[in-house]
Amino acid sequence: MDFQEFLQFVPKLIDAKLPAFEAHIKMAPLERLESLKKIDFGDNNPRIAAVLMLFYPKNDTTHLVLIVRNSYEGVHSAQIAFPGGKYEQDDDNFAYTALRETHEEVGIHPDKIEILKPFTELYIPPSNFMVHPFLGLSKEELVFVPEPSEVAEIIELPLSVFLSDAIVVDTNLSTSYADNISIPAFKIENHIVWGATAMMLSELKEVLKEVFNTSI
């Protein structure tokens, strides 16, 4: 989609109702759903993180940025994610966390980004994080500078590809809580995007499609 055309939809995106859990569950492994039903957040005291779903122009077309995390000893090693990270006590709010972490991970200064709205928070059982996603917009072409200690690769995803149903697949994976299970995922380039990132992408995709369809 042409970026100038995308900008015309921004006010409606800001006002759009979030489908929340109904969108999340479409891309959630069945085992994840069962575990979420049993969670007592009072006992778990989850850590807080925030991520940025950032749209921007590239060659005059609308793109969304994702990152490939480095391999490390942890449950999210080498996974596809949005830029973002852990909330720090000095952060003014969760949106500030998303902007700060985006700057640290991919080199985009907060001054270049407008936060449009928060999306639905999502709990990640394996790492005990409550993640707060934010929809962001940059009106200029961006040059990403990945932090090599955290980011292995930048994925610049065209909006037209993201909106295609062809990228939604079922695949078999071994996770931190089950071996060789069938899970819904997005196939983006040569990457399989599943779990929490796929669930947040699902809500984002539903909101975008609703806004675009009702505007035709």
N, C-alpha and C positions, 0 to 999 in steps of 0.2 A: 504493500500500500504506500502510495505517495505520502511523504511526511507532512506536507501542507494539508492534505486531505485528513490525515490522522489528527492534526491539531484541531480541526473543526469538531471532532468528537470529544475532545477533552472535557468540556463542561458537563456533558452527559455522563462521562466516565466518573467524574467526581460525584455526581448525584446518584449514580446507579446503586441499587440495592445489592448486597452481597449474598450469594447463595450459601456461603459458609459450609457447614457440615455436609449438606446435600451434594455439593461439588467435590469436597474432599474425598468422600467415600467412593466416588467413581474411580479414583486412582489409588485406592488404599488396598494393600494386601489383606486378605481375609483374616490372617493371623494378627495383623495390627489392629483391626477393628475389635477383635475379641479382647486384646490386652487393654485397649482404651476403656472398654466397659467396666473393667475391674479396678481402675486407677482411683486412688484417693489422693487428690492433689495436696490436701493438708498434710498427709504423711510424707509425700514425695518431696515437697518443697523444691520445685524445679528451678533450675538456673534459667536466666533470661537471655535471649539473643534477639537480634533484629536483622532483617535482610532487606535488600532493595531490588525491586522489580523495575528496572530502568529502561525506558524507551528513549530512542535517540535516532537522528537521521544518519544514514550512511549511503552515499551516492544518491541522495534525495529520497531514499526509501526508508520506511520505518523498521527499526531493528530492536531486539531485546537482548541484553547481555547476560550470559551465564558463565560460570567458571568451572574448570576441572580442578578439584583439590589435589594437592600432592599426596603421594602415598606416605602413610605414617602408621604408627601403632595406635589405632583407634577405630571406632565403629563407622566413621564417615570417610575413611581413607579412600582416595582416588574417586570419590563420587562427584556427580554434577550438582552444582548448587548455584544459588544467587549470591552475589557479593554480600558480605555481612559477617556478623560475629557476635561475640559475647558482650552483653551490657556491662559497663564499668560504672562504679559509684560516682565518678566525676561527670558522667554523661548527663546532659540536661533532661533528656527524655529518650524514648526508644527510637524516635525518628533520627535524633542526633547520633545514636549508636549506629544505625544503618548507614548514615552518611559518613561517619568517621571510619567505619570498617571498609566501606567501599573505596574511600580515599587510600587507605592503607593497602588494600588488596589489589586494586586495579589502577590506582593513580589518578582518579578523577576527583578534583577538588569539589567540596560541597557548594561552592559559589556557582558551579556550572549546572547544578541540579535543583529542580523544584520538586518538593514533596507534594503530591496531589492528594493522597488519602491513605489511611491504613486499610489493610485487608484483614481477614479473619486470622487470629492467632492460632497456632497449631502446636500440639504437644508431640514431642519425639521421645517415645519410651526408652530406646536403647541408650541414649545419652542424657536422658532426664532434662531436656531443654524445652522451654516454652518459647516458640519463635514468633516474633511479630513482623509480618511482611508489610512493606510500604511500597505504594506505586509512585514511581518517580519519573521525571521528564527532563531531558536536556534538549535544548533547541539548536544545539550546534554539533557538528561532527566531532567525535571523540577519538583521542588517541590513547589506548589503554596501555598501561605500563604495569604488567603483573609483578607482584611481589614474589620472587622466586622461592622463598621459604614456605609460601602458602599456596601459590597458584601454579599449576602445571601448564594450563592452557586457557585461553579466552575463546569462548564460543559467541559469535555474533549471529544471532538467529533472526532471519527476516520474518516480519510479522505474517506475511502471506504463508510461509512455511508452517509457522506455529499454529495458524488457524486451520490448516489442512487436517482432515480426519485421518489421512494416510499415515501420519506419524504416531498414531495410537496403536500399540501392539500389546500382545500378551507374551510373556517370556518366562523362562524358568531361571531362578537364581537361588543361591544359598545366602542367607542373611544372618544377622547376629542372633536371630531367634528361631530360625528354621532352615532346614537343608532342602535344596532342590524343590522350591515351591513355585507355583504359577502366580505371577503378579502382573497387574496392568502397568504399562510404562509408556513413555514417549521415546521414540527412536529419532534422535537428532544427530545428523551426520553419522558418525560411526559410534555414537554413544547411546547407552540406555539410561534414561532418566526415570528413576522410580522413587518410591518412599515419599518423604516429606516434600521434597522439591516438586515431584510430580503432582502431589496433592495440592500444593499452592498454585502450580501452573494450571491445574484443572479449574480452580476458582477464577483465576485470571482469564482463562480462555472463555469460560461461560459468560462472564461479565462483558468481555469484548464482543462476543457474538450477539448477545442480547442488545447491546447498544447499537451495533452496526445494523442488525436486522430491523430494529424498530425505527431506524432513521432512514430506511430506504423508502 
